[in-house]
Amino acid sequence: MSLATLETAILEEAKIVAKNPKLRRKDMLEWSTGVDAMKKPALGETVLYLPTMKIYVCIEKKRDLRR
């Protein structure tokens, strides 16, 4: 699996978790397999957990449409 294929799969699951079908690849600020490896999210950022892929993704809070 290439990196581009992996990022596409991460993006597709992030769209579902964030309930935002318009989420773009450039909206993903950071992703990691472990929450400890990620930087602490800055003000205005949130971390999503993608349960199928077991990956954490950092996006801007305004892109997260869960309520």
N, C-alpha and C positions, 0 to 999 in steps of 0.2 A: 504494500500500500504506500503510495507516494504521499508526501506532505500535503499536496493540494487536495488529494482525495480525502485524506483525514480531516483537513479543515472544512471541506464541504460537508462531510458527515456530521462534524461538530456543529456547524452552522444550522443544518436541518433540524437537529435535535434542540438546539438553543431556541429556534423559532417556536417550537412546540412548547417548551418549558416557559419561555417568556411571554407566550401568547401574543407574539408579534410576527405575523407572516412577512412583514416588510424589513425584517432585520437583515443587515448586510454583513459581509465578511469584514469590512473595515470598521463595523460597529463593535466587533469583538476586540477588546483592548488587550486581553491576555487570556491564555488558557493553560491549564496544568492538570496533571494526573493526581496531584496531592494538594490539599488546601495549605499545607505548611510551606510548600515551595512557592506559593504566590505572594506577591507584595500585598501589604494591607491596602484594601480599597480606599481610594481618596474620596473626598467629599463629592457626592454626585455620582458615585459608582456603586455597583452592587455585584455580588458574586452569585452565579447560578450553579446549581449542581445538576449535571446531566446523568440521571440514574442508569440509563441504558449503556452509555459509554464509560461511566464512572470517571467523568472529567469535570473540572471546575472551570467556569468561564466568567470573566469579568467584563461587564458592559456598563454603559451609562444608565443611570436610574430612569431617565426619561424614555429609554428604549424598552424598559421592562413594563409591560402592560398588565401584569398580574395585579389583582386587587383583593 
